[in-house]
Amino acid sequence: MLPKEADEALAPSERRHSDRKKLIINVNYEGGDGTGIANTRDIGIGGLYMITNAPLDIGTPLFMRMSIGGEEIGLDGVVTYTDPNHGVGIRFQAVSEKNEAILKRELHLE
């Protein structure tokens, strides 16, 4: 695949809607063909990248549990990017106000 030209606009599905911060935490997830444990590489209000060898296809819905700032949160998401045998990008779906506040506080986005 050829790299995009610098002046070529990204499609809306290829753009992040929020900044991400480097943060490594454990993620327990359910979806695809089962359950698993992965680590985040980075996380933001809109999503995260998690390191996993699991074969998760683009469009796979996931439910994730993680502890951030001493609080357990659960988030629904969908796989939007996959790098086979390395990891996946997840976009969060319908984040509750409570979970959004926790993410903003812990990621210093307020």
Secondary structure, 3 states (H helix, E strand, C coil): CCCCCCCCCCCHHHCCCCCEEECCCEEEEEECCEEEEEEEEEEECCEEEEECCCCCCCCCEEEEEEEECCEEEEEEEEEEEEECCCEEEEEEECCCHHHHHHHHHHCCCC
